[in-house]
Amino acid sequence: MNASLRQSWPTLAIMLGASVWGMIWYPLRMLAALGVTGTAASALTSGAGCLFVLLVRHRAVKSVRWHWLLPALALAAGVTNLGFVWGSIHGQVMRVLLLFYLTPAWTALFAHFILHERLSWPGAALAALSLGGAMTMLWSPQVGLPVPGNLAEWAGLAGGMGFAMSNVLILKTSRVLPEMKPEMRTATIFGGAAIFSALASCFEAMPAPPTGAHASTAALLVLGLGFLLASNNMLVQYGLSRVPANRASIIMLFEIVVTALSAWLFAGETPGPREWAGGVCIVLASALSSWVHRTKAMPPDPANQDTGPAGEAAADDASDEPADDPTDDPTDPSTRKNRPRAMV
């Protein structure tokens, strides 16, 4: 019984992390109601999360080495965080999240050009299914073209593209900088989000800042969210390092379920038939992608079972795969089939 319970902890960790991300929109809206804009909320919570990681894992700082991938990862994470936060505050939560989850389409494109992964027919079909779901959800006779209908939905779409780019760059970073600790990739992600959002806040109209009791409540919310996001990220990393990537990416779809329930309970949002149909296509594409791109490597060495590839869901910090062996021949099929791939 104890062994079975221990084996279930990684799965529970991922589900808990997905639940947190599925409900994080609500305290963000609370901050907005207190007078903290979406860009400021993104900057403050991300900055608090980065500070928390650096304080807790300060010894890992020495593993950082300069590479152009780090500012690129920080920029992608900034777009991801700001798009999700701003979109979920100002738009219909479920529609924004479904647009955010168009990762099969964007990951296929980015992995092809950055990781030089060949775009297979199954991958192209999943990308088409995902985009078809978005078109179904967005089309209406009044609007015509199936495009996002407001800035919040465009923010969710941009955030999803940043999410896919972050996944690809995390995998690329783990190959190029294998000695860099995963915690420092997390700090890079939070730091990039904080800087990007702080710059974006210069272009958003700022209301009167909260004062008195409202200021204290806002400060506590910011610190609490920073601590929650940082610790949640490390909790998910624990699960991702012990669960196969294809299974982890399916478990992470639990976030959509939690978001739908929380949006219905706290915001009174009820998806219509088109939202349901489009959402089913997007979720199905994400779920099938983990099956199509499942790892075909040899069984792992029992001595190394505590480490493994992370799934697409770790936008915040996903993988800890070993670097490519310089002696490997990329044209050798036996080598290529065992290399970690970006989850489409």
matplotlib code that plots the C-alpha trace (Angstrom):
import matplotlib.pyplot as plt

x = [0.0, 2.8, 4.6, 1.5, 0.9, 4.5, 4.1, 0.9, 2.6, 4.1, 0.7, -1.0, 1.7, 1.0, -2.8, -2.4, -0.2, -2.8, -5.5, -3.5, -3.1, -6.7, -7.8, -5.1, -7.2, -9.5, -6.9, -5.6, -9.1, -9.1, -5.9, -7.5, -10.5, -8.1, -6.6, -3.6, -3.6, -2.9, 0.6, 1.5, 0.0, 2.1, 5.3, 4.8, 3.8, 6.6, 9.1, 8.1, 8.3, 11.8, 13.0, 11.6, 13.4, 16.7, 16.4, 15.5, 17.9, 20.7, 23.4, 22.2, 23.1, 26.7, 25.4, 24.3, 26.3, 25.6, 23.9, 21.6, 18.9, 18.5, 17.2, 15.1, 13.6, 12.9, 11.2, 9.0, 8.1, 7.2, 4.8, 3.3, 2.7, 1.5, -0.8, -2.4, -2.7, -4.0, -6.4, -7.8, -8.5, -10.2, -11.8, -13.9, -11.7, -12.6, -12.2, -8.9, -7.6, -8.6, -6.9, -3.9, -3.9, -3.4, 0.1, 0.0, -0.1, 2.6, 4.9, 5.0, 6.1, 8.7, 10.2, 10.6, 12.7, 14.5, 15.0, 15.1, 12.4, 10.7, 7.0, 5.3, 1.8, 0.3, 1.8, 0.4, -3.0, -3.0, -2.1, -4.9, -7.3, -6.3, -6.7, -10.0, -11.2, -10.2, -12.0, -15.1, -15.1, -14.4, -16.7, -20.0, -22.3, -22.1, -18.3, -17.5, -13.8, -12.9, -10.4, -10.2, -13.0, -11.2, -7.9, -8.2, -8.6, -5.7, -3.6, -4.6, -3.6, -0.2, 0.3, -0.2, 2.3, 4.8, 3.9, 4.8, 8.0, 8.9, 8.5, 10.8, 13.4, 13.4, 14.2, 16.8, 18.4, 18.5, 20.5, 22.9, 23.3, 23.0, 24.9, 22.4, 20.1, 16.3, 15.7, 17.7, 15.6, 12.6, 14.2, 14.9, 11.3, 10.0, 12.6, 11.8, 8.1, 8.7, 10.8, 8.6, 5.5, 7.1, 8.0, 4.5, 3.0, 4.4, 1.9, -1.2, -3.2, -2.7, -5.6, -5.1, -2.9, -4.6, -4.3, -4.8, -6.3, -6.6, -2.8, -2.1, -4.4, -2.9, 0.6, -0.3, -2.0, 1.2, 3.5, 1.2, 0.8, 4.5, 5.2, 2.3, 3.5, 7.1, 6.4, 3.8, 6.3, 8.8, 6.1, 5.1, 8.8, 8.9, 6.0, 7.3, 10.7, 9.0, 6.1, 6.5, 6.0, 3.0, 1.1, 2.1, 0.8, -2.6, -2.7, -2.0, -5.2, -6.9, -6.3, -9.0, -11.5, -10.6, -10.8, -14.2, -15.6, -14.1, -15.3, -18.8, -18.8, -17.1, -17.7, -21.0, -19.4, -21.2, -19.7, -22.1, -22.3, -19.5, -17.2, -17.8, -17.2, -14.1, -12.8, -13.2, -11.1, -8.4, -8.3, -8.4, -5.5, -3.4, -4.3, -3.5, -0.2, 1.1, 0.2, 1.6, 4.9, 5.3, 8.9, 10.1, 13.4, 14.7, 13.5, 15.3, 18.0, 16.5, 19.4, 18.3, 14.5, 14.3, 15.2, 13.2, 11.8, 9.3, 6.1, 4.8, 2.9, 5.9, 5.8, 7.2, 10.2, 9.8, 12.7, 16.0, 17.0, 20.7, 22.5, 23.1, 26.1, 28.4, 29.4, 25.8, 25.1, 21.8, 21.2, 21.3, 17.7, 18.8, 20.1, 17.2, 14.4, 15.8, 16.2, 13.7, 11.2, 9.1, 5.6, 3.3]
y = [0.0, 2.4, 1.6, 2.2, 5.5, 6.6, 5.9, 8.0, 11.1, 12.4, 12.1, 13.9, 16.6, 17.3, 17.3, 19.7, 22.0, 21.9, 22.8, 25.8, 27.1, 26.5, 28.8, 31.4, 33.7, 34.4, 36.0, 37.9, 39.4, 40.2, 42.2, 44.0, 44.9, 46.5, 48.7, 46.6, 46.3, 43.1, 44.1, 45.3, 42.1, 40.0, 41.9, 41.9, 38.2, 37.0, 39.2, 37.7, 34.2, 34.8, 36.2, 33.2, 30.7, 32.6, 32.6, 29.0, 27.7, 30.2, 27.6, 26.7, 30.2, 29.1, 26.6, 29.5, 30.1, 32.9, 31.8, 33.6, 31.0, 32.5, 36.0, 34.2, 32.0, 35.0, 36.8, 33.9, 33.4, 37.1, 36.9, 33.7, 35.1, 38.5, 37.0, 34.6, 37.1, 40.0, 37.8, 36.0, 39.3, 41.1, 38.3, 35.2, 32.8, 29.6, 31.1, 32.7, 29.5, 27.4, 29.9, 29.6, 25.8, 25.9, 24.5, 21.6, 24.0, 26.4, 23.7, 21.8, 25.0, 26.2, 22.7, 22.3, 25.5, 25.6, 21.9, 20.8, 18.2, 16.9, 17.9, 14.5, 14.0, 13.1, 16.2, 18.4, 16.7, 17.5, 21.1, 21.3, 19.8, 22.3, 25.3, 23.9, 23.8, 27.5, 28.4, 26.6, 28.4, 31.9, 31.9, 33.6, 35.0, 38.5, 38.7, 36.6, 35.7, 33.2, 35.5, 36.5, 39.0, 41.3, 42.2, 39.6, 36.8, 38.1, 38.1, 34.5, 33.5, 35.3, 33.8, 30.3, 31.0, 32.1, 29.0, 26.8, 28.7, 28.4, 24.6, 24.4, 26.7, 24.8, 21.6, 23.4, 24.9, 21.5, 20.2, 23.2, 23.9, 20.5, 21.7, 24.4, 23.5, 23.4, 25.9, 28.5, 27.9, 28.6, 31.8, 32.8, 32.3, 34.3, 37.0, 37.4, 37.6, 40.2, 42.4, 42.0, 42.8, 45.8, 47.3, 46.6, 48.4, 51.6, 51.4, 50.6, 53.3, 53.0, 53.6, 55.2, 52.8, 51.0, 52.8, 51.9, 48.4, 47.8, 48.4, 45.8, 43.3, 43.8, 43.4, 40.2, 38.8, 39.6, 37.9, 35.0, 34.5, 34.7, 32.1, 29.9, 30.1, 29.4, 26.5, 25.1, 25.2, 23.2, 20.8, 20.2, 19.6, 16.9, 15.1, 15.7, 14.2, 10.9, 10.6, 9.8, 12.9, 11.5, 10.7, 14.0, 16.1, 14.4, 14.9, 18.6, 19.0, 18.7, 22.5, 23.0, 21.1, 23.1, 26.4, 25.5, 24.7, 27.7, 30.1, 28.7, 28.9, 32.2, 34.2, 32.7, 31.8, 29.0, 27.9, 27.7, 24.9, 26.4, 26.8, 23.2, 21.9, 24.0, 23.1, 19.4, 19.7, 21.6, 19.2, 16.2, 17.5, 18.1, 14.6, 12.8, 14.6, 12.9, 9.5, 10.3, 11.7, 9.1, 8.2, 5.1, 4.8, 1.6, 0.9, 3.1, 2.0, 1.3, 3.2, 6.3, 6.1, 9.3, 11.4, 11.6, 13.9, 16.5, 17.1, 20.1, 21.2, 22.5, 25.9, 27.2, 24.8, 21.4, 19.2, 17.9, 15.7, 15.1, 17.0, 15.6, 13.4, 15.1, 11.7, 10.9, 11.0, 12.9, 11.0, 7.7, 6.5, 4.6, 7.8, 10.0, 7.8, 8.1, 11.8, 13.8, 15.6, 18.7, 17.5, 18.8]
z = [0.0, 0.9, -2.3, -4.3, -2.5, -3.3, -6.9, -7.1, -5.6, -8.9, -10.6, -7.7, -7.9, -11.5, -11.0, -8.0, -10.2, -13.0, -10.5, -9.2, -12.8, -13.5, -10.7, -10.7, -12.8, -9.8, -7.4, -10.4, -10.9, -7.2, -7.7, -10.7, -8.6, -6.0, -8.7, -9.8, -13.6, -15.5, -16.5, -13.0, -11.5, -13.9, -13.2, -9.4, -9.0, -11.4, -9.6, -6.3, -7.8, -9.1, -5.8, -4.0, -6.3, -6.0, -2.2, -1.8, -4.5, -4.3, -4.6, -8.1, -9.4, -10.0, -12.6, -14.9, -18.0, -20.6, -23.8, -26.1, -25.3, -21.9, -22.9, -25.7, -23.1, -20.8, -23.6, -24.5, -20.9, -20.6, -23.6, -22.1, -18.6, -19.7, -22.4, -19.9, -17.0, -19.1, -21.1, -18.1, -16.3, -19.2, -21.2, -20.9, -19.0, -20.8, -24.3, -23.4, -22.0, -25.1, -27.3, -25.0, -25.5, -29.2, -28.6, -31.0, -33.9, -32.7, -31.2, -34.5, -36.3, -33.7, -33.2, -37.0, -37.3, -33.9, -33.0, -36.7, -36.0, -39.2, -39.3, -39.7, -41.2, -37.8, -36.4, -39.2, -38.8, -35.0, -35.7, -38.2, -35.7, -33.1, -35.4, -36.7, -33.1, -32.7, -35.9, -34.8, -31.5, -32.9, -36.0, -35.8, -38.6, -37.1, -37.0, -40.0, -40.0, -37.3, -35.4, -31.8, -31.1, -28.6, -27.1, -24.3, -26.8, -28.8, -25.6, -24.9, -28.5, -28.1, -24.7, -26.2, -28.9, -26.2, -24.2, -27.2, -27.8, -24.1, -24.3, -27.4, -25.9, -22.5, -24.4, -26.5, -23.3, -21.6, -24.5, -25.0, -21.2, -19.5, -16.5, -15.7, -12.9, -13.6, -10.8, -12.7, -15.8, -13.5, -12.3, -15.9, -16.8, -13.8, -14.2, -17.9, -17.2, -14.5, -16.8, -19.8, -17.9, -16.2, -19.6, -20.9, -17.9, -19.2, -22.1, -20.0, -18.3, -14.6, -12.2, -8.8, -6.8, -3.8, -0.5, 3.2, 3.8, 0.0, -0.4, 2.4, 0.8, -2.6, -1.2, 0.6, -2.6, -4.7, -2.2, -1.8, -5.5, -6.0, -3.4, -4.7, -8.4, -7.5, -5.2, -7.6, -10.4, -8.3, -7.3, -10.9, -11.8, -9.2, -10.9, -14.4, -13.6, -12.5, -15.0, -18.7, -20.9, -22.8, -19.6, -18.0, -20.9, -20.6, -16.9, -17.4, -19.4, -16.0, -15.9, -18.5, -16.4, -13.3, -15.2, -16.7, -13.3, -11.5, -14.3, -14.0, -10.2, -9.6, -12.9, -14.1, -17.5, -19.3, -22.7, -25.6, -28.2, -30.4, -27.4, -26.4, -30.0, -30.5, -27.1, -27.7, -30.8, -29.1, -26.1, -28.3, -30.4, -27.2, -25.8, -29.1, -29.5, -26.4, -28.0, -31.5, -30.1, -27.3, -26.6, -28.4, -26.5, -24.8, -21.3, -18.7, -16.5, -13.0, -11.5, -13.3, -13.0, -10.9, -14.0, -17.2, -19.9, -19.1, -21.0, -22.9, -19.9, -18.1, -19.7, -16.6, -16.7, -18.2, -19.0, -17.7, -20.6, -21.2, -23.9, -27.3, -27.6, -30.1, -31.4, -32.4, -36.1, -36.6, -39.8, -38.0, -37.4, -34.3, -32.8, -33.9, -32.5, -29.0, -28.9, -26.8, -29.0, -28.4, -27.5, -30.3]

ax = plt.figure().add_subplot(projection="3d")
ax.plot(x, y, z, "-o")
ax.set_aspect("equal")
plt.show()
